[in-house]
Each structure stands twice: as structure tokens, then as C-alpha cells.
Amino acid sequence: MIRDESVLAVKQCDFDALQAKLSEAKSINDELIKIIEEINSIAPLAEEPEIRLG
């Protein structure tokens, strides 16, 4: 809600758009985890440490 002395405006949340963005973020996160797991599987071959999540 935006409020000043002369105007009161209320913006409505677009829950469908929010859900779409959350779904996209989850897909990106899932893909990043897969990539990190792949990197970690070959890290010992390069004598490099694994990437730690969390």
C-alpha cells in the first residue's frame, strides 16, 4: 500500500505471476544443484575440493 497526504493507492498482488517466478526460481535452483553435483563428481580428478552447499 502506498500512502501520502493526498493519495491512497492499493496494489493487488498478482499471485499467478508470483507463482510463475517461484517455479522458475525452483527450476534454476534444481539445475544449479545438478551442475554442482556433476562438478563435485569430477573434482577429485582435478585434485580440487568439492563445492559445498549450505
RALIN-V878447 format. One record per pair of residues at least 4 apart in sequence whose C-alpha atoms are under 6 Angstrom apart, sorted by the first residue. I is the first residue (numbers start at 0). J is the second residue. Records with the same first field share a line. If there is no record, write none. Layout:
I=J ; J
This chain:
0=9
1=8
2=7
14=18
38=42
39=49
42=47 ; 49
43=47
